[in-house]
C-alpha cells in the first residue's frame, strides 16, 4: 500500500536523493495525515458528546493536536526546501526541526488540557453512556492510526526524516491510547464500574510523555547532537582507504537540516608528494563524500614527513605515553622543532568529548614523562576534544 501511494502521488518517487522529491514525500504524507486526523476528530467528538466520555474526548483532543502537528510538518517541509538566500546562506533545512518543536508544543498543550479535564471528572464523577457505534468508531480509529504509523515510518526511513518518524511513533501511541478508551467502555458495560476518567488521565499523561520525548529529540538536533557513529565510521573508513591518506583528525559535522550538512576535517598526507597530486586527491575525496553521503566537505591537508625516522620514533614514544594515561586518548599533528639547547615536541592531544580531566594537569603529566626520557625534550601541547 505504501508503494502504491508513492507511485500514485509522488512524482519521481524513486529519486529520494533529490531535495524536491524529499519535499514531496514530506508534504504528501503530512497532508494525508491531516485528512485522516480530521476525520477521527469529527467522529470521536460526536461519540464523546453522545456518551459523555472524557476518555474519548481526550482521545479526540489528541487527534486535534495531531492535526496541528501535521500542519507544522507540512510547512516545515515546504519551507525547508527553499533555496539559500543572503540572510540564510546555509539554506532553510532546519525549518523541519522547528516544525518538530511546534509539534511537541501542540502535543503538550493538548495533553495538559486533557489531564485537567480528567482530574475534574475524577473529583466530580459523571455517568457515561455505552454505545456500540462508539466502540466501532474507536476500533476503526485504531486501525487507521496503525496504518498511519506504518506509512509514516516507511516514509521517514526512506527519506531519513525525524519529523515523519516522530509522526509514526505518535500514531502508534495514539492507537494504544484509543484501545485503552475502548477497554474502559467495555469494563463499564460489563461491570457498571466507571473508570473512564482514570483511563482518560492515563491517556493524557502518555500524551504529555510523548510530547516531552519529541521536544527533547528535536531540541538535541537543534543544539547540535553528536552525528551517527556508524556513518562517521564509514566516512573515516572511505577516506583512509585512499592511497596517500595517512590518517584523519579534527572531523566536525554541522547539521543545517536533511540534505544540508557541512563537514570539515584534517587529512595527513605525505609531505614528499607533489602538492598538485595531493590537491587532486583531496578534491576527489571531497566530491566522493558529497555524492555518497550528501555532505559538503572541506579537507585541510596536514603534511607529514614520512622519511624522518627520528620524528616517527619520537611520535611513537609520545603516543605510548599518552595512551598509558588513558587508552581513549590520541595524538596528531606531531612535529619536532630542534634548537641549540632543547628540542620542542609539538603535538595535539585528542580527548573524548565527555572527558573532564584538567588540561593543565594532563599537559604537566605528559611533559614530565617525556622529560624522563630526555631532559632536553620540551612538550608544546594543544588539547582538543572530539566533536564526533
N, C-alpha and C positions, 0 to 999 in steps of 0.2 A: 504493500500500500504506500509506503514511504517513497519508493522509487517511482510509482505511478504519479504521485503528487509532484515530485521533482520534474519528471518528464513533461507533465501537462502544464505546469505553471512557472517553471524556472527556465528561462532561455539559456541555452548553452550550459546546462546544469552540471556537466562532467568537468568543465574547466574551472575547478574550485580554486586554482591559484590566482585567477583573475579577480581583482578587487571588486569589480562591478558584479560579477557572478556571486561573490560572497555577500555583497549587499543585497542582492535579490533573494538569496536564501533567508537572510535575517528578516527582511521586510515581509516576505510572503508568510513565513511561519509565525511571525508576530501578528499579522492580520488574521491568519487562520485561528490563532489562539484567542484573539479579541472576539471574533464571531462566536466561537464555542462558549466562551465565558459569559458573554452577554445572554445567550440562550439559557444557560444554567442559572444566572442571577434572576431572570424573569420568572422561571418556573419555580425555583426554590423560594423566592419571596412570596409568590402566590400560595404555595403549600404551607409556608411558615405562618402566614396570617390566618389561613383556614384552620390550622391545627394548633395555633398559639404556641409553637415550639421555638424556644430560644436557641436550641442547638442547630435547628435548620436555618434559623435567621443568622446565626453566627457563621454557618457554612456559606450562606448566600453573600454575607458581607465579605467573607474571604474571597469568594469568586469576583466580587466587585473590585476588591483591591487588585486582583489578578488582571482585570481589565486595564486598570491604571498602570500596572506593571508592564503589560504587553504594549500599551501605548508608548511608555517610556522606552521600551526596547525598540519599537518601530522607529521613533525619532532618533534614537541613538545610532541605529544602523544607517539611517538616511543621512544624518549629519556627519558620521564618521567617514563616509565616502567622499566628502568634499575635498577638493584639491587643496594643497598647502597655499597659504597666502602670506603677505608681508607681515601680518600680525601673528601667524601660526606657521612658521617655516617647517615644522615637523609634521604638519598635517593635523587632522581632526580625529584621529583614530581613538583618542581617549574618551570621546563622547560616548562610546559604547560602555565604558566603565562608569561614566557619570550617570548614564541611564540605569545601570545596575544599582547605583547608590539610591536613585529615586525609587526604584522598585522596592528596595529594602525599607525605605521610609514609609511607603504606602502600605506594605505588609504589616509593619509595626503599628501604624495608625489604626488599621482595621482590627488587628489583634487586641490592642489595649482597649478599644471601644467595646469589643465583644466580651473581654474579661469583665469590664464594669457591668455590662448588662447581665452577664451570668451571675455575678455576685449578688446583684439586686434581686434576681429571681430565686437565688438560694435563700436569701434573707426573707423574701416575701414570695413563697411558692405560689404558682398558678397552675390550674388544670390545663392539660393538653388534650387534643383530640387525635385519636389514631385514625389513619387513613391509608387504605391500600393503594390509592392513587399516589399519595405522598411517598410511600415505600418504593413504588415503581419509578417515580421521577428520580428519587435519590439513587436507586440502583443503576438507572440509565446514566446518571451523572458520574457514578463511579467508573462505568465502562468508558465514557467519553474522556474522563480525566486520565485514565490509564493509557488510552490511545494518544492523547496529547503528550503525556510523559514520554511515550515511545518515540513519536516523530520528532519532538524537540531534542531528545537525547541523541537520536541518529543525526539530526541536522547539526547539533552542537559539536559532535565528534567529527563530522565531515569537514566543517569549516573552522574547527578549533575555536569555538565561541563559548566563553564562560557565561555570557548572558543567556544563551539558549540552554546550556546545561543547567543553569540555575532555574530556568523556567520549567525544565523537565523534572528536576528534583521537587519543585514546588507543586507541580501537578500530581506527582506520585504521593506526596504528603497529603494533598487535598483528598485524594481517593481514600486514603486511610481514615481521614477525619470524617468524611461522609459516611463511611462504613460504621464508624463509632456512633454517628447520629442514628443510623438505621437500627443499630443494636439497642440504643436507649428506647426507641419507639416500640421495638418488639418486646423488650422487657416490660414496658408499661402495659402493653396489650395482654401479656401472659400473666403478670403478677399484680397489676394495678399499682406498682411502685414507680413513682415519678423521679427518675434520675436525670431527666433532661437537662436541668440547669448545671448539674455536676459534669455531665458529658460536655456540655457547651463550654464550661470553664476549662476542662482538659484540652478540648479542641482549640480554644482561644490561646491557651498557653503554648501549645505546639506551634500555632501561627506566629506568636511572638518569637519563639525559639528559632523558627525558620528565618524570620526577618533579621534577627541578630546575626545568624550564621552568614546569610547573604551579604549583609553590611560588612562584616569582618573580612570576608573573602575579597570583596571589591575594594575595601579600604587598603588591604595588603597590596593589591595590584597597583593602586594609585600611588601609594607611598614608595613603591619600588621593591617588591618582594624578590627573593633570590630566583634566578632563572631555573628552568627544569634541568636537573642534574644529568639526566640521560642525554638530553640534547647537547649540553655543553661538552660532555664526554665524547659524543660523536663528532662534534666540531673540532675538538682538540685532536682527536684521532685522525680525522681527514687532513688537517693542516700538517701534522707531523709526519704523515705518510709521504709527503712530497720530499724528494731528494733535494737537499740544500737547506732544509729547515732543521736546525739542531735542537730547538726547543721553543716553547712559548711561555709567556707570563703576562701579568697585568691585564688579564682579559676583563673587559667591562661591557655589559649588555644593557642598553637602555630600551625600555618598552614604551612607545608612544601610541600603543593600540595595535590590534592584529594587523599584520602586513605593514606596520610602521615601526620596525625595530632597527636600532643602530648599535654597532659593536666596534670596539677598538681593542687592540692587543699589541704586544711586543713579540716579535719573532727573532730568535737568534739565528744568525746566518754566518757563513764562513767569510771572514774578512779578506781572504786572499782571492775570492771570486770576483770577476769583473762586475762593477757596480750596475751596468746596464743589464747584465744577465740576471742578477739578483732582483733588480727592479721589475723585470719582466715576470719573474717567478711570483713576486708579491702581487702584481696586477692580476695574474691568472688565478691566484688563490682567492683574492677578493671577489672576482667575478664568479668563481665556483660557489662560494658561500652564498652570494646573492641569488644565484639560480637554484641552489639546492635547499637553502633554508629561508630565503626571502629576508635576509638581513643585510643591510648596507654596512659594509665593514671598512675600517681604516686600520692598516697594519704598519706599525713602526718597526724599522729594521734595526736590530742591535748586532753590530759586527763582533765576531768572536775570533780571536787569534788561535786557531786550532793547532798551530805548529810550535807554539811556545810551551815546551814541556814543563818548565818551572811554574808557569801560571796554572797549567792544568793540574799539576801536583798539589799546589797550594789550595786551589779551589776544592779539590777532593778532601783535603785535610780539614778545611774550614767547614765544609758541608757535614762531615762526620761529627765535628764538634757541635754544630747547630742541631742536628738530628738527635744527638745524645741527650740534649736538653729536653727536646720534645720531638717525637717521631713525625709529627704533623707539620713541623717547621721545614722550610726550604730556603735556598738562596738563589739569587740570579744577578745578572749584570756584574759579574766578578771581574775585577781587573787589578793589576799590580802597578803601583807608581813608586819607582825607586828614587831615593835621594842619597846624599853623601853620608848622612848619619843614621837614617832609618828608612824603612820601607812601608809605604801605606798599602794596606789591603782594603780596597774599596768594593763594597757589595751591598745588596739589599737583602733583607730577611723577610720572607713572606710568612705571615701568621694566618691561621683560620679566622674567619670574620667574627666569631664569637669569643676569641681569646682575649683575656683581660689582664695579662701579665704586664707589669710595669716595663715600659720601653727602656727606661734608663737602667733599670736593674738588669734587664736582658742584655743590653749592649755591654755593660760592665762585665757580666759573666762570660760572654763570648770573648771580649777583649783580653780578660785575664787568662783564659785558657789558651788563647793564641799566643800570648806573651810567654807562656811557659815553654812553648816550642822554641821561640827565638825572641829575645827581649827587644830586638830591633824592629819587630813587626808591630805596626800600629793599625788598628781597625777603624775604618771610616764607614759607619753603618747607617743605612736608611731602613726604617721599619715600615713594611707595607701590610695591609690587611686584605685578604681575598674578597673580591666582590661577587664571587660565584660559589 
